Amino acid sequence: MNNLFKSKIIMIMKKYSWLLALALTFGFSSCTDLDEKVYDRIDASTYYQNETSVQGALASIYNQAGNSFAESFFFLQELPADQIAWRVWNGGQWGYDEAEKYVLSTQTWSPESKIIRSSWESAWSIIGLSNNLINDLASVNPASIKMTQTALDSYIAEVRTLRAWAYYNLFEIWGGALPLNTASGGEVPGVADTDWNTSCKKIYDFICSELDESNDILPKENGDNSTRNRMNQGVNRILKARMLLNSQLFIGEDHYNDCENLCLKIFSGDYGSYNIADDYRDIYNLNNTQCSEVVFAFAAEDGQGATNALTNMRNMPFLPYNYYEYADCEQFEGIGAWNCVIVVPSHDNSGTVLPTGGTDTGGKSFITDYNDKLGGVWDRMDDRDIRKQNYVYDSSTKNYKGIFLKGAMKASFGKGNTLKADADRDGQNLVYVDQLGTFLNLGRNLETVMSPRWGETNSGIRLMRYPMFAKTENGGFKDIDEVEFRLAEVAYMIAECRMRAGDATGAKEYVDKVRSRYFTDKAALNIPGPGFTSFDMDWMLSQWGLEYLAEGRRRRTDLRRFDKFTQGQWWFFGRATEDGFDLPAKRNRKYEWYPLPASALSVNPGLIQNPNYLN
């Protein structure tokens, strides 16, 4: 692994403290006058003495990038979609949360929502830090710091690609409401284009041009794993492919052919040496940057930088407080289980309620009985899929099986005493059911289909996306790098482009390059799977969901691209709910983009609200 980014990540230097503070308040001030003397900033010619100082400044931005996007953007992509939900049992609130994330799972957010404000505030730090570093490096004489111009240009290209990645994340969320800022020093503009479509095209073109201009200068992975913690040519091209794949959504232009052609080059190795992993566990395990499928991962090391922010979002939102008893591991310092996120249920609440939760019939399936094409993750997954089992760790092989937690939870990977629940079921057996409801009926009647506002503690199966094991056996959970880009995405982009062109056979060919690793019985590959009768667009969207289940970043965007985000039906969306509303009737396309926070607009007249939120 690259020593620069896997070793102790250098914390944000004193030189950058002023800029970070500025970036975080970007949305709260119309402009910032930096003509006055800044006393805590070190001049670039003084600070940069050698390549190590350049590397340190860059490492600080990577550190902040992992931290800023780890939590809020995970929730903004995943919770409004069809696969995971924010489960609470007391009407919407969960501890400190104050119903902050409940609005995402019900698609009822507004410019006043706390989660919108906090995401906006954290989002600009990487862009601000990147702008400053790009400006600084452009003014440095490479010979004075014992570097070549080629090496210095490569670092600048790396920062430009990192900034483009940050802008892409913001663009997915806020679209044309974003201002475009590349300034460093002086007055920071806080003005967006008044025309939404023009603004979208401006930002889209900027991201694409930054990527194109930077790519050839970036390092290229040659198989020695030296670039997998850095922006590299593979990352750059995958990000460009994402822009092309979503261009119809972003700017109303069809670039699927361009996307497929670029992805074929990536897949063939033109931009780095990568391969689809035969064993999916290699992607998420210790030393995962040695996995040939991983294109880029944020470096994580216990006790360093953004590690706690990164590791919190792997498993902890899904897990009970006593996760360490089930996983037979240490209680990790600095992070704790949340027990409030579930895989959306595959079944309704019909039948006679059982004491442990759920009903005696298991309820009707949203896939087979309701004919949903979305959601229903457990039922959607083929029973022959090796991932579809409870997570267990085998100390003899030093590896694990399965990614779910379902049924009665017992210590030591199901071999010990039954674990006890907390909250509304405090002291009772912890039993995860593939349903959501108030099965204890504490002050509320059980409805056949319920919103996540009333999901008791035993509701919903849980995920173990990354392995968890005793440090004494196989290293620390927090030492696993957080995968952001991997080659499977490229295969699926090729598949989708072919599916959109009417080539279902060609689409399946590339999907199978990935999903074949999940089946020992290869006959399963010739069956569309539960809920589908053919290899069609609905099936393609489902495969995206199963491959990237709860990995963050993409599910909301995928649903939007397939015109399913505000139009599709899953779980309680499209059904009678507690208030008697038919949710699709009150959901509309305004929710396909997020609003700017009201707090930012109130102090910055240069910002332009998403036009769908003006009334």
FIKOL-750225 format. One record per residue (C-alpha): residue in three letters; x, y, z. Coordinates in Angstrom, 3 decimals, padded with zeros to 6 digits. Each point is the difference from the previous one (the first is absolute). Layout:
BEGIN
aa X Y Z
ALA X Y Z $
...
REM end
This chain:
BEGIN
aa X Y Z
MET 000.000 000.000 000.000 $
ASN 001.185 003.559 -000.706 $
ASN 001.844 001.225 003.064 $
LEU -001.024 003.602 -000.555 $
PHE -003.722 -000.597 000.309 $
LYS -000.134 -003.097 002.152 $
SER 002.466 001.207 002.624 $
LYS -001.022 002.517 002.556 $
ILE -001.956 002.515 -002.032 $
ILE 001.275 003.497 000.636 $
MET -002.630 002.147 001.668 $
ILE -001.047 003.240 -001.661 $
MET 002.974 002.331 000.151 $
LYS -000.070 003.362 001.720 $
LYS 000.271 001.582 -003.417 $
TYR -003.475 -001.355 -000.855 $
SER -001.858 000.714 003.198 $
TRP -001.239 003.363 -001.210 $
LEU -001.183 -001.396 -003.313 $
LEU -001.853 -002.911 001.550 $
ALA -001.917 002.398 002.209 $
LEU -000.796 002.096 -003.069 $
ALA -001.153 -002.973 -002.017 $
LEU -002.319 -001.221 002.715 $
THR -001.740 003.383 000.101 $
PHE -000.209 000.270 -003.784 $
GLY -003.752 -000.201 -000.007 $
PHE -000.415 002.536 002.770 $
SER 001.681 003.048 -001.491 $
SER -000.476 001.731 -003.301 $
CYS 003.684 000.808 -000.283 $
THR 003.124 -000.033 002.069 $
ASP 002.575 002.759 -000.243 $
LEU 003.436 -001.515 000.291 $
ASP 001.923 003.118 -000.928 $
GLU 000.701 000.680 003.639 $
LYS 003.128 -001.544 001.463 $
VAL -000.338 -003.648 001.016 $
TYR 002.375 -000.740 002.856 $
ASP -000.252 -003.787 000.254 $
ARG 000.694 -000.805 -003.654 $
ILE 003.456 -001.034 -001.130 $
ASP 001.035 001.220 -003.421 $
ALA 000.264 -002.805 -002.582 $
SER 003.660 000.713 -000.749 $
THR 000.772 -000.314 003.703 $
TYR -002.119 -003.053 000.772 $
TYR 000.897 -002.237 -002.952 $
GLN 003.609 -001.034 000.483 $
ASN -000.051 -003.468 -001.579 $
GLU -002.290 -002.657 -001.431 $
THR -000.873 -001.222 003.497 $
SER -001.666 003.324 000.830 $
VAL -002.073 -000.244 -003.197 $
GLN -001.005 -003.528 000.938 $
GLY -000.976 001.149 003.485 $
ALA -002.291 002.742 -001.303 $
LEU -001.632 -002.473 -002.410 $
ALA -000.430 -002.632 002.716 $
SER -001.861 002.527 002.115 $
ILE -002.575 000.468 -002.779 $
TYR -000.503 -003.754 -000.345 $
ASN -000.514 -000.126 003.749 $
GLN -002.636 002.712 -000.144 $
ALA -001.645 -001.554 -003.065 $
GLY -000.571 -003.308 001.753 $
ASN -001.331 001.819 003.051 $
SER -002.323 002.455 -001.761 $
PHE -001.775 -002.460 -002.278 $
ALA -000.070 -003.068 002.263 $
GLU -003.308 000.485 001.768 $
SER -002.292 002.700 -001.362 $
PHE 000.356 -000.938 -003.663 $
PHE -000.483 -003.669 000.829 $
PHE -003.363 000.822 001.540 $
LEU -001.017 002.418 -002.763 $
GLN 000.503 -002.738 -002.599 $
GLU -001.255 -003.060 001.875 $
LEU -002.797 000.934 002.380 $
PRO -002.394 001.518 -002.579 $
ALA 000.394 -003.056 -002.226 $
ASP -001.473 -003.491 000.021 $
GLN 002.545 -002.158 001.813 $
ILE 000.700 001.358 003.476 $
ALA -001.984 002.149 002.406 $
TRP 000.393 001.975 003.209 $
ARG -001.969 -002.111 002.487 $
VAL -001.373 001.514 003.167 $
TRP -002.677 -001.068 002.427 $
ASN -001.114 003.180 001.720 $
GLY -001.596 002.008 -002.784 $
GLY 003.067 001.080 -001.935 $
GLN 002.682 000.961 002.492 $
TRP 003.037 -002.010 000.989 $
GLY 002.070 001.248 002.900 $
TYR 001.964 003.046 -001.036 $
ASP -001.396 -000.132 -003.489 $
GLU -003.144 002.089 000.503 $
ALA -001.596 -001.625 -003.069 $
GLU 002.794 001.468 -002.141 $
LYS 000.358 -003.063 -002.219 $
TYR -003.585 -001.201 000.140 $
VAL -000.893 002.623 -002.642 $
LEU 002.338 -001.747 -002.429 $
SER -001.652 -003.414 000.304 $
THR -003.401 001.590 -000.584 $
GLN 001.087 002.528 -002.643 $
THR -001.430 002.897 001.979 $
TRP 003.053 002.245 000.348 $
SER -000.046 003.750 -000.495 $
PRO 002.500 002.894 -000.079 $
GLU -000.371 000.154 003.789 $
SER 001.067 -003.642 000.551 $
LYS 003.013 -000.330 002.268 $
ILE 001.588 -002.771 -002.077 $
ILE -000.067 002.244 -003.095 $
ARG 001.720 002.817 001.879 $
SER 002.699 -002.175 001.575 $
SER 000.799 -001.699 -003.323 $
TRP 000.347 003.336 -001.761 $
GLU 002.260 001.403 002.699 $
SER 002.423 -002.902 -000.145 $
ALA 000.061 -000.357 -003.770 $
TRP 002.149 002.972 -000.953 $
SER 003.097 -000.695 002.028 $
ILE 001.621 -002.277 -002.593 $
ILE -000.650 002.445 -002.833 $
GLY 001.417 002.892 002.004 $
LEU 003.108 -001.894 001.054 $
SER 000.514 -001.260 -003.553 $
ASN -000.323 003.478 -001.494 $
ASN 002.646 001.281 002.342 $
LEU 002.451 -002.836 -000.615 $
ILE -000.388 000.221 -003.787 $
ASN 000.757 003.717 000.163 $
ASP 002.984 -000.550 002.277 $
LEU 001.568 -002.743 -002.084 $
ALA -000.439 002.010 -003.192 $
SER 002.169 002.725 001.545 $
VAL 002.784 -002.304 001.199 $
ASN 003.244 -000.361 -001.924 $
PRO 000.475 -003.789 -000.072 $
ALA 003.796 000.268 -000.078 $
SER -000.062 001.930 003.281 $
ILE -001.575 -002.987 001.750 $
LYS 002.072 -002.609 -001.816 $
MET -002.838 -001.192 -002.252 $
THR -000.504 -000.222 -003.732 $
GLN -002.733 001.957 -001.738 $
THR -001.522 -003.328 -001.062 $
ALA -000.259 -001.203 003.609 $
LEU -001.484 003.287 001.164 $
ASP -002.546 -000.017 -002.828 $
SER -001.025 -003.510 001.030 $
TYR -000.806 001.208 003.509 $
ILE -002.017 002.898 -001.396 $
ALA -001.939 -002.425 -002.219 $
GLU -000.654 -002.175 003.041 $
VAL -001.475 002.944 001.911 $
ARG -002.083 001.082 -002.994 $
THR -001.457 -003.511 -000.267 $
LEU -000.728 -000.065 003.720 $
ARG -001.764 003.364 -000.302 $
ALA -001.991 -001.305 -002.989 $
TRP -001.074 -002.998 002.105 $
ALA -001.157 002.342 002.766 $
TYR -001.908 002.140 -002.496 $
TYR -001.603 -003.118 -001.463 $
ASN -001.342 -000.961 003.427 $
LEU -001.426 003.481 000.516 $
PHE -001.397 000.112 -003.516 $
GLU -001.906 -003.270 000.504 $
ILE -001.702 001.555 003.011 $
TRP -000.595 003.669 -000.861 $
GLY 000.288 000.179 -003.776 $
GLY -000.292 003.462 -001.501 $
ALA -000.410 001.668 003.382 $
LEU 003.768 -000.280 000.495 $
PRO 002.375 002.897 -000.456 $
LEU 003.168 -000.868 -001.885 $
ASN 003.036 001.036 002.026 $
THR 003.611 -000.506 -001.034 $
ALA 001.406 003.107 001.689 $
SER 002.763 000.001 002.559 $
GLY 000.555 003.091 002.094 $
GLY -001.650 003.302 -000.694 $
GLU -003.762 000.041 -000.160 $
VAL -001.655 -003.404 -000.042 $
PRO -003.048 000.147 -002.311 $
GLY -003.261 -001.247 001.389 $
VAL -002.105 000.657 -003.066 $
ALA -001.771 -002.671 -002.051 $
ASP -001.403 000.400 -003.492 $
THR -003.596 001.206 000.127 $
ASP -001.091 -002.536 -002.620 $
TRP -000.120 -003.555 001.339 $
ASN 000.721 -001.779 -003.292 $
THR 002.835 002.353 -000.903 $
SER 001.538 -000.526 003.411 $
CYS -000.261 -003.798 -000.307 $
LYS 001.764 000.091 -003.377 $
LYS 002.708 002.310 001.330 $
ILE 000.818 -002.295 002.924 $
TYR -000.252 -003.136 -002.146 $
ASP 002.426 001.425 -002.565 $
PHE 002.388 001.164 002.709 $
ILE 000.214 -003.444 001.612 $
CYS 000.497 -001.715 -003.360 $
SER 002.683 002.448 -001.165 $
GLU 001.876 -000.282 003.300 $
LEU 000.029 -003.759 -000.333 $
ASP 001.041 -000.015 -003.655 $
GLU 002.797 002.523 000.516 $
SER 001.385 -001.835 003.027 $
ASN -000.220 -003.627 -001.000 $
ASP 003.143 -000.569 -002.054 $
ILE 002.134 001.672 002.667 $
LEU -001.251 -002.227 002.835 $
PRO 001.766 -003.136 001.223 $
LYS -001.163 -003.254 -001.537 $
GLU -000.458 -003.201 001.987 $
ASN 002.430 -002.607 -001.306 $
GLY -000.976 -002.839 002.308 $
ASP 002.321 000.824 002.905 $
ASN -002.918 001.563 002.003 $
SER 001.897 003.278 000.373 $
THR -002.826 002.287 -001.167 $
ARG -003.076 -001.505 001.630 $
ASN -000.097 002.644 002.757 $
ARG 000.474 002.826 -002.502 $
MET -001.887 001.653 -002.804 $
ASN 001.289 -001.838 -003.051 $
GLN -000.889 -000.462 -003.663 $
GLY -002.475 -002.764 000.807 $
VAL -001.891 002.189 002.487 $
ASN 000.040 002.915 -002.400 $
ARG -001.489 -001.998 -002.851 $
ILE -002.635 -001.726 002.149 $
LEU -001.097 003.400 001.262 $
LYS -000.222 001.262 -003.577 $
ALA -002.049 -003.102 -000.864 $
ARG -002.381 000.815 002.868 $
MET -000.519 003.433 -001.494 $
LEU -000.773 -001.513 -003.404 $
LEU -002.296 -002.665 001.463 $
ASN -002.044 002.635 001.823 $
SER 000.162 002.715 -002.657 $
GLN -003.668 -000.433 -000.970 $
LEU -000.893 000.558 003.632 $
PHE 002.477 002.829 000.588 $
ILE -000.240 002.048 -003.203 $
GLY -002.591 -001.700 -002.219 $
GLU 002.560 -001.469 -002.432 $
ASP 000.370 -003.669 -000.958 $
HIS 003.628 -001.170 000.236 $
TYR -000.507 -003.713 000.584 $
ASN 002.072 -000.966 -003.060 $
ASP 002.869 002.190 001.189 $
CYS -000.304 -001.521 003.460 $
GLU 000.181 -003.560 -001.330 $
ASN 003.004 000.740 -002.206 $
LEU 001.910 001.575 002.881 $
CYS -000.887 -002.850 002.359 $
LEU 001.198 -002.592 -002.511 $
LYS 003.398 001.720 000.001 $
ILE 000.073 000.023 003.801 $
PHE -000.999 -003.638 000.149 $
SER 002.674 -000.997 -002.512 $
GLY 002.734 001.608 002.112 $
ASP 000.719 003.200 -001.936 $
TYR -000.015 002.038 003.226 $
GLY 001.429 -002.441 002.489 $
SER 000.323 -003.646 000.923 $
TYR -003.288 -001.146 001.577 $
ASN -002.038 -003.212 000.047 $
ILE -003.305 -001.189 001.445 $
ALA 000.750 -001.815 003.252 $
ASP -000.870 -003.703 000.065 $
ASP -000.768 000.280 003.732 $
TYR -002.138 003.016 000.915 $
ARG 001.360 -000.075 003.529 $
ASP 003.391 001.194 -001.246 $
ILE -001.598 003.381 -000.760 $
TYR -000.938 000.672 003.620 $
ASN 002.556 -001.946 002.015 $
LEU 003.279 001.043 001.569 $
ASN 002.617 000.984 -002.581 $
ASN -002.799 000.654 -002.493 $
THR 002.193 002.359 -002.020 $
GLN 001.784 -003.132 -001.176 $
CYS -003.263 -001.092 -001.624 $
SER 000.140 000.469 -003.772 $
GLU -003.614 001.219 -000.149 $
VAL 000.622 002.986 002.281 $
VAL 000.777 003.143 -001.990 $
PHE -000.011 002.453 002.901 $
ALA -000.571 -000.256 003.744 $
PHE 000.310 002.552 002.779 $
ALA 002.830 -001.042 002.262 $
ALA -001.072 -000.936 003.497 $
GLU 002.200 -000.756 002.965 $
ASP -001.233 -000.353 003.559 $
GLY 000.539 003.228 001.873 $
GLN 000.736 002.085 -003.077 $
GLY -001.846 002.887 -001.585 $
ALA -003.424 -000.800 -001.397 $
THR 000.088 -003.686 000.867 $
ASN -002.807 000.163 002.550 $
ALA -002.235 001.901 -002.426 $
LEU 000.674 -002.561 -002.716 $
THR -000.427 -003.079 002.151 $
ASN -003.171 001.281 001.626 $
MET -001.734 -000.217 -003.361 $
ARG 001.027 -003.556 -000.843 $
ASN -002.121 -002.004 002.385 $
MET -000.802 002.052 003.072 $
PRO -003.317 001.571 -001.107 $
PHE -001.419 -003.536 -000.376 $
LEU 001.404 -001.691 003.093 $
PRO -001.297 -000.416 003.562 $
TYR 001.886 001.516 002.896 $
ASN 001.296 -003.426 000.990 $
TYR 001.466 -000.724 -003.455 $
TYR 003.311 -000.944 001.615 $
GLU -001.671 -002.969 001.691 $
TYR -001.339 -001.342 -003.295 $
ALA 003.265 000.661 -001.863 $
ASP 002.099 -001.282 002.907 $
CYS 002.218 003.058 -000.291 $
GLU 001.177 002.951 002.000 $
GLN -002.184 003.043 000.438 $
PHE 001.562 002.485 -002.388 $
GLU 001.176 003.222 001.562 $
GLY -001.508 003.153 -001.429 $
ILE -002.870 -001.647 -001.882 $
GLY -003.204 -001.653 001.108 $
ALA -002.955 -001.805 -001.504 $
TRP -003.110 002.030 -000.815 $
ASN -002.648 -002.720 -000.406 $
CYS -002.232 002.266 -002.068 $
VAL 000.528 -000.954 -003.663 $
ILE -001.576 -003.071 -001.603 $
VAL -000.249 -001.735 -003.317 $
VAL -003.479 000.913 -001.230 $
PRO -002.424 -002.844 000.692 $
SER -000.871 -002.627 -002.565 $
HIS -003.328 -000.837 001.698 $
ASP -003.002 001.799 001.397 $
ASN -001.515 -000.611 003.444 $
SER -002.881 -002.315 -000.890 $
GLY -000.505 -002.977 002.304 $
THR 000.005 -000.564 003.741 $
VAL 002.658 001.928 001.913 $
LEU 002.755 -002.030 001.653 $
PRO 001.396 000.919 003.419 $
THR 003.478 000.607 -001.442 $
GLY -001.234 002.182 -002.863 $
GLY -001.447 -000.596 -003.445 $
THR -002.920 -002.272 -000.789 $
ASP -000.486 -003.730 -000.118 $
THR -000.455 -000.077 -003.786 $
GLY 002.937 002.230 -000.696 $
GLY -002.323 002.436 -001.680 $
LYS -000.692 000.475 -003.701 $
SER 003.034 000.585 -002.203 $
PHE 000.301 003.400 -001.630 $
ILE 001.567 -001.781 -002.962 $
THR -002.274 -002.975 -000.635 $
ASP -003.254 001.246 001.544 $
TYR 000.273 003.749 -000.713 $
ASN 002.056 -000.344 -003.197 $
ASP 002.494 002.697 000.990 $
LYS 003.019 000.397 -002.277 $
LEU 001.893 001.969 002.639 $
GLY 000.971 -000.624 003.615 $
GLY -000.554 -003.372 001.635 $
VAL 003.733 -000.611 000.205 $
TRP -000.073 -003.356 001.803 $
ASP -002.673 -001.514 -002.244 $
ARG 001.624 001.621 -003.045 $
MET 003.238 -001.906 000.554 $
ASP 000.209 -003.554 -001.389 $
ASP 000.208 -002.606 002.757 $
ARG 003.102 -001.427 -001.691 $
ASP 001.884 003.280 000.375 $
ILE 002.843 -000.669 002.466 $
ARG -000.491 003.437 001.573 $
LYS -003.542 -000.885 001.107 $
GLN 000.784 -001.373 003.445 $
ASN 000.802 001.319 003.430 $
TYR 003.435 001.450 000.442 $
VAL 002.357 -002.428 001.759 $
TYR 003.732 000.073 000.459 $
ASP 002.071 -003.171 -000.216 $
SER 003.152 000.261 002.101 $
SER 001.487 -003.050 -001.714 $
THR -000.106 001.576 -003.470 $
LYS 000.361 003.583 001.202 $
ASN -002.926 000.945 -002.249 $
TYR -003.733 000.533 000.174 $
LYS -003.235 -000.990 -001.714 $
GLY -003.223 001.912 -000.600 $
ILE -000.914 003.677 000.318 $
PHE -003.299 -000.018 001.953 $
LEU -001.292 -000.293 003.564 $
LYS -003.396 -001.684 000.098 $
GLY -001.934 -001.944 002.628 $
ALA 001.044 -000.540 003.608 $
MET 003.304 001.674 000.808 $
LYS 002.353 -002.058 002.146 $
ALA 003.485 000.722 001.257 $
SER 003.105 -001.357 -001.737 $
PHE -001.505 -000.057 -003.490 $
GLY -003.122 -001.881 001.013 $
LYS 001.651 -002.548 002.305 $
GLY -000.494 001.683 003.373 $
ASN -002.789 001.441 002.112 $
THR -002.850 001.928 -001.595 $
LEU 000.694 003.735 -000.018 $
LYS -002.433 002.410 001.597 $
ALA -001.666 002.950 -001.647 $
ASP -000.202 003.554 001.320 $
ALA -002.410 002.944 -000.384 $
ASP -003.609 -001.146 -000.402 $
ARG 001.019 -003.656 000.484 $
ASP 002.532 000.605 002.728 $
GLY 001.137 -003.298 001.498 $
GLN -001.947 -002.194 -002.426 $
ASN 001.530 -002.286 -002.608 $
LEU 001.487 001.747 -003.016 $
VAL -001.628 -001.512 -003.088 $
TYR 000.258 001.744 -003.376 $
VAL -003.011 -000.563 -002.280 $
ASP -000.402 000.966 -003.648 $
GLN -002.974 002.202 000.857 $
LEU -000.551 003.364 001.635 $
GLY -002.620 000.782 002.585 $
THR -001.008 000.604 003.593 $
PHE -000.234 -003.666 000.799 $
LEU -000.127 000.681 003.736 $
ASN -002.919 002.341 -000.721 $
LEU 001.166 002.556 002.532 $
GLY -002.532 002.735 -000.524 $
ARG -000.479 -000.598 -003.672 $
ASN -002.039 -002.410 -002.121 $
LEU 001.933 -002.228 -002.362 $
GLU -000.559 000.955 -003.617 $
THR 000.496 -002.337 -002.918 $
VAL 002.490 002.417 -001.545 $
MET 001.704 002.440 002.345 $
SER 002.379 002.900 -000.417 $
PRO 003.489 -000.108 001.557 $
ARG -001.260 002.394 002.659 $
TRP -001.436 -002.963 001.914 $
GLY 002.594 -002.714 -000.454 $
GLU 000.713 -001.681 003.315 $
THR 003.451 -001.273 000.969 $
ASN -000.497 -003.506 -001.433 $
SER -001.158 001.388 -003.354 $
GLY 002.107 -000.421 -003.091 $
ILE 002.975 -002.165 -000.889 $
ARG 003.440 001.592 000.259 $
LEU 003.205 000.152 -002.039 $
MET 003.667 -000.728 000.573 $
ARG 001.504 001.629 -003.090 $
TYR 003.555 -000.194 001.308 $
PRO 001.352 -002.888 002.082 $
MET 000.245 000.303 003.730 $
PHE 002.278 -002.271 001.977 $
ALA 002.076 -000.189 003.132 $
LYS 003.204 002.011 -000.213 $
THR 001.829 -002.895 001.620 $
GLU -000.823 -002.146 -003.024 $
ASN 000.138 002.081 -003.134 $
GLY 000.613 003.683 000.546 $
GLY -002.238 002.948 000.652 $
PHE -003.334 000.871 -001.565 $
LYS 001.036 003.637 -000.208 $
ASP 003.145 -000.799 -001.989 $
ILE -001.964 -000.990 -003.125 $
ASP 000.147 002.621 -002.738 $
GLU -003.330 001.435 -001.175 $
VAL -000.613 -000.933 -003.639 $
GLU -001.304 002.863 -002.131 $
PHE 000.625 -001.231 -003.587 $
ARG 000.207 -003.571 -001.282 $
LEU -000.046 -001.677 -003.394 $
ALA -003.426 -001.627 000.441 $
GLU -001.521 003.435 -000.598 $
VAL 001.606 000.106 -003.438 $
ALA -001.428 -003.410 -000.941 $
TYR -003.468 001.088 001.107 $
MET 000.214 003.281 -001.894 $
ILE 000.823 -001.932 -003.181 $
ALA -002.921 -002.318 000.734 $
GLU -002.470 002.835 000.534 $
CYS 001.059 001.807 -003.158 $
ARG -000.514 -003.197 -002.000 $
MET -003.351 -000.619 001.658 $
ARG -001.119 003.517 -000.956 $
ALA 001.073 -000.760 -003.581 $
GLY -002.202 -003.099 -000.050 $
ASP 002.822 -002.520 000.436 $
ALA -001.184 -001.992 003.021 $
THR 002.367 -002.878 -000.815 $
GLY 003.002 002.312 -000.067 $
ALA -001.153 001.620 003.234 $
LYS -000.305 -003.329 001.769 $
GLU 003.491 -000.974 -001.198 $
TYR 001.577 002.846 001.964 $
VAL -002.220 -000.353 003.050 $
ASP 000.980 -003.662 000.154 $
LYS 003.684 000.934 000.021 $
VAL -000.734 001.284 003.498 $
ARG -002.875 -002.010 001.420 $
SER 001.394 -003.400 -001.000 $
ARG 002.232 000.179 003.079 $
TYR -003.063 -000.229 002.253 $
PHE -001.157 -003.391 -001.302 $
THR 001.550 -003.439 000.200 $
ASP -003.028 -001.191 -001.964 $
LYS 000.536 001.867 -003.280 $
ALA -003.462 -001.004 -001.222 $
ALA -001.283 002.856 002.151 $
LEU 001.561 002.454 -002.437 $
ASN -002.547 -000.936 -002.660 $
ILE -002.968 000.888 002.182 $
PRO -000.942 003.685 000.436 $
GLY -000.786 -000.665 003.644 $
PRO -002.897 000.687 002.355 $
GLY -002.499 002.509 -001.339 $
PHE 001.199 -000.030 -003.621 $
THR -000.894 -002.042 -003.064 $
SER 002.595 001.413 -002.404 $
PHE 003.336 001.780 -000.106 $
ASP -001.395 003.497 -000.467 $
MET 000.486 003.536 001.319 $
ASP -001.716 -000.798 003.307 $
TRP 002.377 -002.917 000.442 $
MET 002.982 002.234 -000.826 $
LEU -000.979 002.504 002.665 $
SER -000.432 -002.834 002.477 $
GLN 003.522 -001.262 -000.747 $
TRP 001.427 003.448 000.694 $
GLY -001.749 -000.101 003.358 $
LEU 001.175 -003.469 001.008 $
GLU 003.617 000.663 -000.974 $
TYR 000.202 003.353 001.788 $
LEU -002.361 -000.683 002.894 $
ALA 000.531 002.694 002.655 $
GLU 003.425 000.990 -001.294 $
GLY -001.222 003.593 -000.200 $
ARG 000.432 002.535 -002.750 $
ARG -002.186 -001.365 -002.780 $
ARG -003.425 -001.601 000.692 $
ARG -002.060 003.197 -000.103 $
THR 001.748 001.049 -003.209 $
ASP -000.550 -003.411 -001.592 $
LEU -003.720 000.152 000.770 $
ARG -000.205 003.479 -001.493 $
ARG 001.764 -001.089 -003.184 $
PHE -002.512 -002.842 -000.421 $
ASP -002.921 002.375 000.736 $
LYS -000.917 -001.933 003.146 $
PHE 000.964 002.320 002.839 $
THR -003.264 001.909 000.262 $
GLN -002.001 -002.278 -002.263 $
GLY 000.827 -003.519 001.148 $
GLN -001.714 -002.092 002.649 $
TRP 001.656 -001.762 002.882 $
TRP -000.863 -000.977 003.542 $
PHE -002.217 002.722 001.451 $
PHE 000.440 002.386 -002.921 $
GLY -003.123 -000.232 -002.090 $
ARG -002.094 -001.494 002.762 $
ALA -002.420 001.213 002.618 $
THR 001.971 001.188 003.015 $
GLU -000.691 001.234 003.494 $
ASP -001.402 003.314 -001.161 $
GLY -002.088 -001.486 -002.766 $
PHE 002.082 001.550 -002.768 $
ASP 001.029 -001.674 -003.208 $
LEU 003.662 000.980 000.036 $
PRO 000.660 000.179 -003.773 $
ALA -002.849 002.522 -000.223 $
LYS 001.898 002.404 002.241 $
ARG 003.451 -000.893 -001.279 $
ASN 001.054 001.717 -003.195 $
ARG 003.048 000.946 -001.975 $
LYS 000.926 002.846 002.267 $
TYR 001.570 -002.635 002.243 $
GLU 002.401 -001.150 -002.713 $
TRP 002.281 002.878 001.015 $
TYR 000.614 001.226 003.501 $
PRO -000.664 003.610 001.013 $
LEU 002.641 002.366 001.222 $
PRO -000.310 000.497 003.756 $
ALA -002.083 002.989 001.018 $
SER 002.771 001.139 002.362 $
ALA 002.453 000.374 -002.912 $
LEU -002.483 001.910 -002.134 $
SER -000.879 002.380 002.817 $
VAL 003.545 001.363 000.244 $
ASN 001.225 -000.413 -003.569 $
PRO -002.091 001.807 -002.602 $
GLY 002.250 -001.361 -002.741 $
LEU -001.303 -003.535 000.409 $
ILE -002.960 -001.152 -002.101 $
GLN -002.501 -002.454 001.426 $
ASN -000.963 -003.126 -001.917 $
PRO -003.045 001.326 -001.933 $
ASN -002.113 -002.956 001.148 $
TYR 000.186 001.326 003.563 $
LEU -000.988 003.599 -000.649 $
ASN -003.653 -000.540 000.984 $
REM end
